[in-house]
Amino acid sequence: MTQQPDQPIPPPPREIPAGWYPDPEGKPQSRYWDGDSWTDQLGPLLPPAPAQPVQAAPSLAAAFAPVALDAEGLPVSDRSRLAAALLCFFVGVLGVHRFYVGKVGTGILQLVTFGGLGIWALIDLILILVGTFRDKQERLLVNW
């Protein structure tokens, strides 16, 4: 009994979808491919496919560039969100983060109530971290 050498398996045929293509004979016309063979249907010369514009990957510096407008197109605060978060975390019960963003009235209230016994300061910290805390002019603190 003779053993036949393993014959390589041919790759599956590429199926070209039906449609209009440039003439396979190089004539200045288009021809219809029905999925199995070329038909006798002829058409005008197809325009060349538009080239896709190549976009460069954004730089790392662009990821850290300060944002000027929020998602609604409104200006954002010039105050640092990181500074407000650190102030709120370390001395939030004294309302220092509220003084930092210009909210003097509520800063004084937090000072005399010890940040609403810590609850108000904790809520402010969460608002700062998720990016919904606003300054005195109602501008979002979004830039770290």
C-alpha positions as CSV (number, residue, x, y, z in Angstrom):
1,M,0.0,0.0,0.0
2,T,1.5,3.2,-1.2
3,Q,1.0,6.4,0.8
4,Q,0.2,9.5,-1.3
5,P,2.0,12.6,-0.2
6,D,-0.2,15.2,1.4
7,Q,-1.4,17.5,-1.2
8,P,-1.9,21.1,-0.2
9,I,-5.5,22.2,0.1
10,P,-6.1,25.0,-2.5
11,P,-7.4,28.2,-1.0
12,P,-11.1,28.8,-1.4
13,P,-12.0,30.9,-4.4
14,R,-12.4,34.6,-3.8
15,E,-16.0,35.6,-4.5
16,I,-16.2,38.9,-6.2
17,P,-19.6,40.5,-5.6
18,A,-21.8,41.3,-8.6
19,G,-21.5,44.8,-9.9
20,W,-20.0,47.2,-12.4
21,Y,-16.2,47.0,-12.9
22,P,-13.7,48.4,-15.3
23,D,-13.6,46.4,-18.5
24,P,-11.3,43.4,-18.1
25,E,-10.0,43.8,-21.6
26,G,-8.8,47.4,-20.9
27,K,-11.4,49.1,-23.1
28,P,-12.6,52.6,-22.0
29,Q,-15.9,51.3,-20.6
30,S,-17.4,49.3,-17.7
31,R,-18.7,45.9,-17.7
32,Y,-21.1,44.0,-15.4
33,W,-19.9,41.0,-13.4
34,D,-22.8,38.8,-12.3
35,G,-20.8,37.1,-9.6
36,D,-19.8,34.1,-11.8
37,S,-18.8,35.6,-15.2
38,W,-18.7,38.8,-17.2
39,T,-22.0,39.7,-19.0
40,D,-22.5,41.5,-22.3
41,Q,-23.8,44.5,-20.5
42,L,-21.6,47.5,-21.1
43,G,-21.6,50.9,-19.5
44,P,-19.7,54.2,-19.4
45,L,-16.2,54.3,-18.0
46,L,-16.3,54.3,-14.2
47,P,-14.7,57.3,-12.4
48,P,-11.7,56.3,-10.2
49,A,-12.6,55.6,-6.6
50,P,-12.0,58.6,-4.4
51,A,-8.9,58.2,-2.2
52,Q,-9.6,58.1,1.5
53,P,-7.8,60.9,3.3
54,V,-5.1,59.7,5.6
55,Q,-5.5,61.1,9.0
56,A,-2.6,61.3,11.3
57,A,-2.9,59.9,14.8
58,P,-3.5,62.6,17.4
59,S,-0.4,63.5,19.3
60,L,-0.1,62.9,23.0
61,A,0.1,66.7,23.6
62,A,-3.3,67.1,21.9
63,A,-4.8,64.8,24.5
64,F,-3.7,67.1,27.3
65,A,-4.5,70.4,25.6
66,P,-6.9,72.6,27.6
67,V,-10.5,72.5,26.5
68,A,-12.1,75.9,25.7
69,L,-15.7,74.9,25.2
70,D,-17.8,72.2,26.8
71,A,-20.1,69.7,25.0
72,E,-22.9,72.3,24.7
73,G,-20.5,74.9,23.2
74,L,-20.3,77.0,26.4
75,P,-17.0,78.3,27.7
76,V,-15.3,76.3,30.5
77,S,-13.8,77.6,33.7
78,D,-10.2,78.7,33.8
79,R,-9.8,77.0,37.2
80,S,-8.1,73.7,37.5
81,R,-10.2,70.7,38.3
82,L,-7.3,68.9,39.9
83,A,-6.6,71.8,42.3
84,A,-10.3,72.0,43.2
85,A,-10.4,68.2,43.8
86,L,-7.3,68.3,46.0
87,L,-8.6,71.3,48.0
88,C,-11.9,69.6,48.5
89,F,-10.3,66.3,49.5
90,F,-7.9,67.8,52.1
91,V,-9.7,70.9,53.4
92,G,-13.2,70.4,52.0
93,V,-14.9,70.8,55.3
94,L,-13.6,74.3,55.5
95,G,-15.0,75.1,52.0
96,V,-11.6,76.2,50.6
97,H,-12.5,74.7,47.2
98,R,-15.5,76.9,47.0
99,F,-13.4,80.0,47.7
100,Y,-11.1,78.8,44.9
101,V,-13.8,78.8,42.3
102,G,-15.2,82.1,43.4
103,K,-18.3,80.9,45.4
104,V,-17.5,82.9,48.5
105,G,-21.0,82.8,50.0
106,T,-21.3,79.0,50.0
107,G,-17.6,78.8,51.0
108,I,-18.5,80.7,54.2
109,L,-21.5,78.4,54.8
110,Q,-19.3,75.4,54.4
111,L,-16.7,77.0,56.8
112,V,-19.3,77.5,59.6
113,T,-21.0,74.2,59.1
114,F,-17.8,72.2,58.6
115,G,-18.8,71.3,55.1
116,G,-22.3,70.4,56.1
117,L,-20.8,68.0,58.6
118,G,-18.7,66.6,55.8
119,I,-21.6,65.5,53.7
120,W,-21.7,68.7,51.5
121,A,-17.9,68.5,51.0
122,L,-18.2,64.8,50.0
123,I,-20.9,65.6,47.5
124,D,-18.8,68.5,46.1
125,L,-15.8,66.1,45.8
126,I,-17.9,63.7,43.8
127,L,-19.2,66.5,41.5
128,I,-15.6,67.7,40.9
129,L,-14.4,64.2,40.1
130,V,-17.2,63.4,37.6
131,G,-16.8,66.8,36.0
132,T,-20.1,68.5,36.8
133,F,-18.9,71.0,39.4
134,R,-19.2,74.7,38.2
135,D,-17.5,77.9,39.2
136,K,-19.2,81.2,40.1
137,Q,-20.0,82.1,36.5
138,E,-21.6,78.6,36.1
139,R,-18.8,77.4,33.9
140,L,-17.8,73.7,34.2
141,L,-14.4,72.8,35.7
142,V,-13.2,70.3,33.0
143,N,-9.5,71.0,32.6
144,W,-7.3,69.0,34.9
